[in-house]
Amino acid sequence: MIKENTKAPDFKLPSTSNKDYSLKDSKGNYVIIYFYPKDDTPGCTTETNDFNKLLPKFKKLNCEILGISKDNLNSHEKFKNKYKIKFDLLADEEKKVLKKYKVWAKKKFMGREFLGIVRTTFLIDKKGKILKIWNNVKVNGHAQEVLKTLENIIKK
């Protein structure tokens, strides 16, 4: 289990900026990594659009936002273009990072059990330490809650 106040596992994944992204690239900035199940589905679209709308406020706080799912880059590009998303989406087709962050897990839906991405958000500080983890995220109001949490951390 990944815990708050521990070092965030580093990783390298292809991104929609056409280069591989590594968590080390963000040293010196806060980072929001949100794991979501699938591009262009209702909950994932709402969550992504909410983070996108708040992006200028996150940027003012020296915070980057990254979305990760197991969709491929082609799917991410279509999703990004359709909704004019201004931050990178990362493709984890092999589920390596999903497993490293323990968000690939058993889920239940309509009485059926299956493996899938548990919607989870991580707030990582400028040195790569996990400050906060939101598990089993409910989409409505989530991006705003993450922003408020970051603002409160910076005020301290």
The 8 nearest C-alpha neighbors of each residue, nearest first, counted from 0:
[[1, 2, 101, 100, 99, 102, 3, 98],
 [0, 2, 100, 3, 101, 5, 7, 99],
 [3, 1, 5, 0, 4, 129, 132, 131],
 [2, 4, 129, 130, 5, 131, 132, 1],
 [5, 3, 129, 130, 128, 2, 6, 131],
 [6, 4, 128, 3, 129, 2, 7, 1],
 [5, 7, 128, 127, 129, 8, 4, 3],
 [6, 8, 128, 129, 127, 9, 5, 123],
 [9, 7, 6, 10, 99, 100, 22, 127],
 [10, 8, 22, 7, 23, 21, 11, 127],
 [11, 9, 21, 22, 8, 12, 96, 20],
 [10, 12, 21, 20, 19, 22, 13, 9],
 [13, 11, 19, 20, 89, 14, 90, 91],
 [14, 12, 19, 90, 89, 18, 20, 17],
 [15, 13, 89, 16, 19, 88, 17, 18],
 [14, 16, 17, 87, 88, 76, 72, 89],
 [15, 17, 14, 18, 87, 19, 13, 88],
 [18, 16, 15, 14, 19, 13, 72, 20],
 [19, 17, 16, 14, 13, 20, 15, 12],
 [18, 20, 13, 12, 14, 11, 21, 17],
 [21, 19, 12, 11, 13, 14, 18, 22],
 [20, 22, 11, 23, 24, 10, 19, 12],
 [21, 23, 24, 9, 25, 10, 20, 11],
 [22, 24, 21, 25, 26, 9, 127, 10],
 [25, 23, 22, 21, 26, 20, 27, 28],
 [24, 26, 23, 28, 22, 27, 30, 29],
 [27, 25, 125, 28, 23, 126, 24, 127],
 [26, 28, 125, 25, 126, 29, 124, 61],
 [29, 27, 125, 61, 26, 62, 25, 30],
 [28, 30, 62, 124, 125, 123, 61, 63],
 [31, 29, 63, 123, 62, 64, 122, 28],
 [30, 32, 64, 122, 121, 63, 65, 33],
 [33, 31, 65, 121, 120, 66, 64, 30],
 [32, 34, 120, 66, 119, 121, 67, 31],
 [33, 35, 67, 119, 118, 68, 66, 120],
 [34, 36, 118, 68, 37, 43, 67, 33],
 [35, 37, 116, 68, 118, 43, 34, 115],
 [38, 36, 35, 40, 68, 43, 39, 70],
 [39, 37, 40, 78, 43, 75, 74, 70],
 [38, 40, 44, 78, 37, 43, 41, 42],
 [39, 41, 43, 38, 44, 42, 37, 45],
 [40, 42, 44, 43, 45, 39, 46, 38],
 [43, 41, 45, 44, 40, 46, 138, 39],
 [42, 44, 46, 45, 40, 41, 47, 35],
 [45, 43, 47, 41, 39, 42, 46, 40],
 [44, 46, 42, 48, 43, 47, 49, 41],
 [47, 45, 43, 49, 44, 138, 48, 42],
 [46, 48, 44, 50, 49, 45, 43, 51],
 [47, 49, 51, 45, 50, 46, 44, 52],
 [50, 48, 46, 52, 51, 47, 142, 45],
 [49, 51, 53, 47, 142, 48, 52, 54],
 [50, 52, 48, 54, 49, 53, 84, 47],
 [53, 51, 49, 50, 54, 48, 55, 47],
 [52, 54, 50, 51, 56, 55, 57, 49],
 [53, 55, 57, 51, 56, 52, 50, 58],
 [56, 54, 58, 57, 53, 59, 52, 51],
 [57, 55, 59, 58, 54, 53, 60, 146],
 [58, 56, 54, 62, 60, 59, 55, 53],
 [57, 59, 61, 55, 62, 60, 56, 54],
 [60, 58, 56, 57, 61, 55, 62, 54],
 [59, 61, 57, 58, 62, 56, 150, 29],
 [62, 60, 58, 28, 59, 29, 57, 63],
 [61, 63, 29, 58, 57, 30, 60, 28],
 [62, 64, 30, 31, 29, 58, 65, 61],
 [63, 65, 31, 30, 32, 86, 62, 66],
 [66, 64, 32, 87, 88, 31, 33, 86],
 [65, 67, 88, 33, 32, 34, 89, 87],
 [68, 66, 89, 34, 88, 90, 33, 35],
 [69, 67, 70, 35, 34, 36, 90, 91],
 [68, 70, 92, 91, 90, 94, 71, 67],
 [71, 69, 68, 90, 92, 74, 37, 75],
 [70, 72, 90, 74, 73, 92, 75, 69],
 [73, 71, 75, 74, 90, 76, 15, 70],
 [72, 74, 76, 75, 71, 77, 70, 15],
 [73, 75, 77, 72, 71, 76, 70, 78],
 [76, 74, 72, 78, 73, 77, 79, 88],
 [77, 75, 79, 73, 78, 74, 72, 80],
 [76, 78, 80, 74, 79, 75, 81, 73],
 [79, 77, 75, 81, 76, 80, 39, 38],
 [78, 80, 84, 76, 77, 82, 83, 81],
 [81, 79, 83, 77, 82, 78, 76, 84],
 [80, 82, 78, 79, 83, 77, 84, 76],
 [81, 83, 84, 80, 79, 78, 48, 44],
 [84, 82, 80, 79, 81, 85, 78, 51],
 [83, 85, 79, 82, 86, 51, 80, 48],
 [84, 86, 83, 51, 87, 79, 54, 82],
 [87, 85, 84, 64, 65, 88, 51, 63],
 [88, 86, 15, 65, 14, 16, 89, 66],
 [87, 89, 66, 15, 14, 65, 67, 75],
 [88, 90, 14, 67, 13, 12, 66, 87],
 [89, 91, 71, 69, 13, 72, 70, 92],
 [92, 90, 69, 94, 93, 68, 89, 12],
 [91, 93, 69, 94, 90, 70, 71, 68],
 [92, 94, 91, 95, 69, 96, 97, 90],
 [95, 93, 97, 91, 92, 96, 98, 69],
 [96, 94, 98, 97, 93, 99, 91, 92],
 [97, 95, 99, 98, 94, 100, 91, 10],
 [96, 98, 94, 102, 103, 100, 95, 99],
 [97, 99, 101, 96, 95, 103, 100, 94],
 [100, 98, 96, 101, 97, 95, 8, 102],
 [99, 101, 97, 98, 102, 96, 1, 8],
 [102, 100, 98, 99, 103, 97, 0, 1],
 [101, 103, 117, 97, 116, 100, 104, 98],
 [104, 102, 116, 97, 98, 115, 101, 117],
 [103, 105, 114, 115, 102, 106, 116, 117],
 [106, 104, 114, 113, 115, 112, 107, 103],
 [105, 107, 113, 112, 114, 115, 104, 108],
 [108, 106, 112, 111, 110, 113, 109, 105],
 [107, 109, 111, 110, 112, 106, 113, 105],
 [110, 108, 111, 107, 112, 106, 113, 105],
 [111, 109, 108, 107, 112, 106, 113, 105],
 [110, 112, 108, 107, 109, 113, 106, 105],
 [113, 111, 107, 106, 105, 108, 110, 114],
 [112, 114, 106, 105, 115, 107, 111, 104],
 [115, 113, 105, 104, 106, 103, 112, 116],
 [114, 116, 103, 104, 106, 117, 105, 113],
 [115, 117, 103, 36, 102, 118, 104, 35],
 [116, 118, 102, 119, 135, 103, 115, 104],
 [117, 119, 35, 135, 136, 34, 116, 36],
 [120, 118, 134, 34, 133, 136, 135, 33],
 [121, 119, 33, 133, 32, 132, 34, 122],
 [120, 122, 132, 32, 31, 131, 123, 33],
 [123, 121, 31, 131, 130, 129, 30, 132],
 [124, 122, 129, 30, 128, 130, 29, 127],
 [123, 125, 29, 128, 127, 126, 130, 129],
 [126, 124, 27, 28, 29, 26, 127, 123],
 [125, 127, 124, 128, 26, 27, 123, 28],
 [128, 126, 124, 125, 123, 7, 6, 26],
 [127, 129, 6, 124, 123, 7, 5, 126],
 [130, 128, 123, 3, 4, 7, 5, 131],
 [129, 131, 3, 123, 4, 122, 128, 124],
 [132, 130, 122, 3, 129, 121, 133, 123],
 [131, 133, 121, 120, 134, 122, 3, 130],
 [132, 134, 120, 119, 136, 121, 131, 135],
 [135, 133, 119, 136, 132, 118, 120, 117],
 [136, 134, 118, 119, 117, 137, 133, 120],
 [137, 135, 134, 118, 119, 138, 133, 141],
 [136, 138, 139, 135, 141, 140, 118, 42],
 [137, 139, 141, 46, 136, 140, 42, 45],
 [140, 138, 141, 137, 46, 45, 142, 42],
 [139, 141, 143, 142, 138, 144, 137, 49],
 [140, 142, 144, 138, 143, 139, 145, 137],
 [143, 141, 145, 50, 144, 140, 49, 146],
 [144, 142, 146, 140, 141, 145, 147, 53],
 [145, 143, 141, 147, 146, 142, 148, 140],
 [144, 146, 142, 148, 143, 147, 141, 149],
 [145, 147, 143, 149, 144, 148, 150, 142],
 [148, 146, 150, 144, 149, 145, 151, 143],
 [149, 147, 145, 151, 146, 150, 144, 152],
 [148, 150, 152, 146, 151, 147, 153, 145],
 [151, 149, 147, 153, 148, 152, 146, 154],
 [150, 152, 154, 148, 149, 153, 147, 155],
 [153, 151, 149, 155, 150, 154, 148, 147],
 [152, 154, 150, 151, 155, 149, 60, 148],
 [155, 153, 151, 152, 150, 149, 148, 147],
 [154, 152, 153, 151, 150, 149, 148, 147]]
